[in-house]
């Protein structure tokens, strides 16, 4: 720890299993309040951080009801629910009940005015569909006397080098960082975001990541194994990739989605048009067909026309059209020149088998799309997903089902990203923070800490 006694007090709202706690405790902060409505996540939180978290923020902080059970604190951290803003949800924003949970955060801020506010959400919060919600959040903080950037701070842990707490996971998140500034110090000057999309740190190139540094077969569990059917799907498409390289003299597979089902329509479509149609032909023939779909179909018709000889042999060998479910009759190749499908990182998605280069991983999600590590012929283990989120190897999920651990990691915040954003925020607002005792304690804790939380976290238990 940076200090033997707490340097600042923080609260952890919508705490999950404690990603914010890990980062802020590493800076020497002391958690004085944590709340998480999910019982399984709250149990893991208390198991690892020794602080109870189970509860409902609406029962502890509700301005309309005159409730304020949250104690005074210096730093407020909140990864408030992302479903109202996520692309995977309905995107109703603050019109949806869960979206109003921000007002419970605002009630706490109004009551206690913590020196630093650190909020995290999915990138889509700062997207065009949620301009109103974004403006409301920023204006609410400004009305309470906070210095806050109107430009979103967007950051991903794969942009941090490993020695700064980075991890090989593309996990772009929006961070809203604010400092209580009732005196208006620096008022009128531009407030810059603490991170911008694509900013790599210390010249780090994300292509330098090596997944082998993350993987550890000793933590495998039965749920990581691939079923015989899954192995068959990968074997079949791996063979397709080999045929493609041979037929095209080494040209990488197409970047558009490869749809085997389109090939079964080829003869009918060609007979209808009298030629292999392009996307304009398809759209003129069927005005209701979306342009994107017409484009993918046209490219697949052309691909099949050029390679139908070996494709037909391959399809018969593997019984593609009868034995494979529809979503496994599709391949999304995003692995560039990777020589084999088994050499990639894969995801089984409704849109097909997506393959990426084995450098860094897509974001963990709270649904069943856990990355498949082709060279290891298995999925990531829960321990490896915890490593991806920057949690130490002593972090303990207890005896809960692996599905629950995967869900918690998919919902969690990355420790290194929080650590970095907090540091950048303190450096940006040092001129404001230095005028109060709480602010000076935060400055000392953050600027006096090493460049990464890993060393500190490793020694905490």
Secondary structure, 3 states (H helix, E strand, C coil): CCCCCCCCEEEEECCCCCHHHHHHHHCCCEEEEEEECCHHHHHHHHHHHCCCCECCHHHHEEHHHCEECCCCCCEEEECCCCCCCCCCCCCCHHHCHHHHHHHHHHHHHHHHCCCEEEEEEEHHHHCHHHHHHHHHHHHHHHHCCEEECCCCEEECHHHCCHHHCCCCECCCEEEEEEEECCCCCCCCCCCCCCCCCCCCCCCCCHHHCCHHHCCCHHHCCHHHECCHHHHHHHHHHHHHHHHHHHHCCCCCCCCCCEEHHHHHCHHHHHHHHCCCCCHHHHHHHCCCCCHHHHHHHHHHHHHHHHHHHHHHHHHHHHCHHHHCCHHHCEEEEECCCCCCHHHCEEEEECCEEEEECCCCECCCCCCCCCCEEHHHCEECCHHHHHHHCCCCCCCCCCCCCHHHHHHHHHHCCCHHHHHHHHHHHHHHCHHHHCCCHHHHHHHHHHHCCCCCCHHHHHCCC
